[in-house]
Amino acid sequence: TELSAKNIIIAAGSVPIDIPPTPIDQDVIVDSTGALEFSEVPKKLGVIGAGVIGLELGSVWARLGAEVTVLEAMDDFLPAADRQIAKEALKLFTKQGLDIK
């Protein structure tokens, strides 16, 4: 699957990591701090990592009008959470407009 976006958030945990060959440049590819410094709402936004920080930032930008796609490598959504809570959270984030893949 190929996706494109003007801005991409790397939300791989509390300490940002570079994912080769796409290092964080704080211009096109930003970490969670950079995602809070956008001067305007992006039209499209990709979030890599469906953890707490990625979902929080994605939901904020979606509610402000961005088209947000969240990419998660794990098979289960919020794998550390109770399954019923994760199921309900997935419904809520989807209702808020996040496209979670």
Buried (B, 14 or more C-beta within 10 A) or exposed (E): EEEEBEBBBBBBEEEBEEBEEEEBEEEEBBBBEBBEEBEEEBEBBBBBBBBBBBBBBBBBBBEEEBBBBBBBEEEEBBEEBEEEEBEEBBEEBEEBBBBBE
